[in-house]
Amino acid sequence: MRPAEFGPGPDGSVTRRVLALARSCHPEPTVAVTALVTALAVTTGRDSVGVLLVAAAVLTGQLSIGWLNDHLDAGRDRAVGRTDKPAAAGVVDPRTVGVAALVAAVLCVPLSLASGVLAGGLHLVAVAAGLAYDLGLKATRASVVPYAVCFGLLPVFVVLGSGGAPPWWLPVAGALLGSGAHFANVLPDLDDDLATGVRGLPHRLGAARSRIAAAALLLAASVVLAGGVSGSGAVPVGVLVAAPVVAGAVLVAGFRVGRRPGSRAPFRAVLVVALIDVVLLVAAGPALVT
């Protein structure tokens, strides 16, 4: 990286460029995933050092995925006028974003393995799946697979690293949640993606069927999670019954608003449903390591 890349220039100050780099990492999902996985690490009994290591591993992994995405997509984003993307708008050099992705990926390796070889190795597989999505899988019929793999393995990483044995429903619920998130996340960008040659599974199915797929997958994740957590006895039955109902209401509201062109409401509804699911999972955390 050349020092001048972070220096003042015609596009703004150093502070502006640093903030632009932060915006290039897809901050909403990066912060949400990191916070939720860290909360699970707390309730599964990790000490303060262990919790910090989990947080750092997940954060660097998510940063590498987000930054690589914007680095590779800068040209396509520029072609369709995506002024909300700093690399496409010229606020930050795409090469700087690419270097940041590489640094984050390298740091993720020792931070992941600090939780153990098996747990850390599975987390690195999850991160590799996200990077594979950026590198080309997002434009294929298999575009949903990286999301399923990544979200399925994240809670397994935490439980294994805490000395527990992950139950079968844990990666299943995570994979369903991640798959639903993929369909919801792509919806606002379908037209722009098609214009630049990106044809993942949601693009091939179309907006209407992708909305149905997202809702079905997310509700299935809530049901699987509620059923799995019920066996731990850590969450009242009434809460477990209410959780899928509330999740369904949130999704209906989010997808209705999301019919407006360019709306991110479906993806934000996904984050709310993810929060509901993770609250259940976090509450059952101690039972996952006994």
C-alpha positions, -999 to +999 in steps of 0.1 A: +000+000+000+014+034-009+014+059+020-003+084-003-034+063-004-044+074+031-031+110+026-052+140+019-063+144-016-090+159-038-117+136-025-113+147+012-094+144+044-077+114+060-106+111+084-131+110+055-111+082+038-108+062+070-146+065+075-151+055+039-130+024+045-152+016+075-183+020+053-168-003+027-169-033+051-207-036+050-209-023+086-245-034+094-240-072+090-204-070+101-214-054+135-245-075+139-228-109+132-198-100+155-220-088+183-243-118+182-215-144+181-197-126+209-228-127+230-231-165+225-194-168+236-203-150+268-232-173+277-213-205+268-188-198+295-158-183+278-136-162+301-129-125+292-098-134+271-117-161+253-146-137+245-123-111+232-106-137+210-139-149+196-150-113+189-117-105+172-118-136+151-153-131+139-148-093+133-116-098+112-134-126+092-164-104+085-142-074+076-122-095+051-155-107+034-170-072+033-139-054+021-131-080-006-167-077-019-164-039-023-129-042-038-140-066-064-173-049-071-159-013-074-161-013-112-196-029-114-209-005-087-194+025-106-211+013-138-246+014-122-240+047-102-237+032-067-227+065-049-233+048-015-203+026-022-171+045-012-148+026-035-171+031-065-176+068-057-139+075-055-138+084-018-113+055-011-090+037-035-103+002-043-067-010-039-068+002-003-100-017+003-083-048-012-053-045+010-075-041+041-093-073+031-060-092+029-048-079+062-080-088+080-080-123+065-044-129+076-052-117+112-082-139+113-061-171+111-043-169+144-073-153+161-095-182+150-070-210+159-067-195+194-100-212+202-086-246+192-076-263+160-110-279+153-131-249+163-107-224+147-104-245+115-142-246+111-144-208+115-118-204+088-139-226+066-168-203+073-147-173+063-134-190+032-170-197+022-177-159+024-146-151+004-156-177-022-189-159-025-171-127-033-148-143-057-175-156-080-200-179-064-225-150-060-230-151-097-239-188-099-269-210-089-248-220-058-248-184-044-268-195-014-242-222-004-216-198+012-243-182+034-255-216+046-220-228+053-208-196+070-239-191+093-241-228+100-205-230+112-204-198+133-223-211+163-205-244+161-172-225+163-183-209+195-196-240+212-166-262+202-143-235+214-161-234+247-157-271+253-192-281+243-207-306+218-229-287+193-263-304+189-275-312+154-301-284+153-275-257+159-258-257+124-292-265+108-308-234+123-277-213+114-277-225+078-314-217+074-309-183+089-280-175+066-298-188+035-328-166+042-305-136+048-289-142+014-323-139-004-333-109+016-300-091+012-299-094-026-335-082-032-327-044-033-299-049-057-315-073-082-317-049-111-282-035-106-267-069-103-284-082-135-272-051-153-236-060-144-239-097-152-244-111-117-269-140-118-270-158-084-299-180-073-322-151-062-317-134-096-327-166-114-358-170-092-369-134-094-380-109-068-414-125-059-401-160-054-370-148-036-392-130-011-411-162-005-378-182-002-364-157+023-395-157+045-398-195+044-361-201+053-362-176+081-393-189+097-379-224+094-348-212+112-370-198+140-390-230+143-359-253+144-342-230+169-372-228+192-376-266+190-339-272+198-337-247+226-369-262+242-349-293+251-326-273+273-353-260+296-334-227+296-362-207+280-399-206+290-422-225+267-444-194+261-414-174+248-404-203+225-440-204+211-441-166+207-407-163+190-417-177+156-449-157+156-431-125+163-405-134+137-433-139+111-449-106+119-415-088+115-409-104+082-443-096+068-439-059+078-403-058+064-412-074+031-442-052+026-421-020+030-394-037+010-415-036-022-404+000-026-376+003-051-341+002-034-356-005+001-333-023+026-363-031+048-362-069+041-326-071+051-332-051+083-361-074+090-337-103+087-314-087+112-344-083+137-353-120+132-317-129+136-317-110+169-348-129+181-332-162+172-299-154+188-316-142+220-331-176+223-298-192+215-278-170+239-303-178+267-297-215+261-259-210+259-250-227+292-269-258+282-249-261+250-216-268+269-228-291+297 
